[in-house]
Amino acid sequence: MSWWSKLVDALTGTERKTVRARNDKGQYIGDDKSTPDVDEAYKTVRVKKKKSK
């Protein structure tokens, strides 16, 4: 992860998670075998950190 992403996460109180990619209908998207260097089945999203009590 780059230093810029770490800085934005620290300032906004978020973290990055890898989740399965979905299409408009909510179905999972499979990996395209013709592009071995890119994984289309997963994407990275930014979510808010949970506060501990």
C-alpha positions as CSV (number, residue, x, y, z in Angstrom):
1,M,0.0,0.0,0.0
2,S,1.3,3.4,-0.9
3,W,2.1,6.1,1.7
4,W,-0.7,8.3,0.2
5,S,-3.3,5.6,0.9
6,K,-2.0,5.2,4.4
7,L,-2.2,9.0,5.0
8,V,-5.8,9.3,3.6
9,D,-6.9,6.3,5.8
10,A,-5.4,7.8,8.9
11,L,-6.9,11.3,8.3
12,T,-10.4,10.0,7.4
13,G,-10.6,7.1,9.9
14,T,-11.0,4.4,7.3
15,E,-9.3,1.2,6.2
16,R,-9.1,-0.7,2.9
17,K,-10.6,-4.1,2.6
18,T,-10.6,-6.6,-0.3
19,V,-14.1,-7.9,-1.2
20,R,-15.6,-10.0,-4.0
21,A,-16.7,-7.9,-7.0
22,R,-20.4,-7.9,-7.9
23,N,-22.3,-6.9,-11.0
24,D,-25.5,-4.8,-11.2
25,K,-27.7,-7.8,-10.3
26,G,-25.6,-8.6,-7.2
27,Q,-24.0,-11.7,-8.7
28,Y,-20.3,-12.4,-8.2
29,I,-18.0,-11.5,-11.1
30,G,-15.5,-14.2,-12.1
31,D,-11.8,-13.8,-12.9
32,D,-11.0,-13.3,-16.6
33,K,-8.4,-15.9,-17.5
34,S,-7.1,-13.9,-20.5
35,T,-5.6,-11.3,-18.2
36,P,-3.3,-13.2,-15.8
37,D,-1.9,-10.1,-14.1
38,V,-5.3,-8.6,-13.1
39,D,-7.8,-10.2,-10.8
40,E,-11.3,-9.0,-11.7
41,A,-12.9,-11.2,-9.0
42,Y,-11.8,-9.0,-6.2
43,K,-11.8,-5.2,-5.6
44,T,-10.5,-3.0,-2.8
45,V,-13.0,-0.7,-1.0
46,R,-12.6,1.8,1.8
47,V,-14.7,1.2,4.9
48,K,-14.9,3.1,8.2
49,K,-13.0,1.7,11.1
50,K,-15.1,0.4,14.0
51,K,-14.5,2.2,17.3
52,S,-13.6,0.0,20.2
53,K,-15.4,0.7,23.5
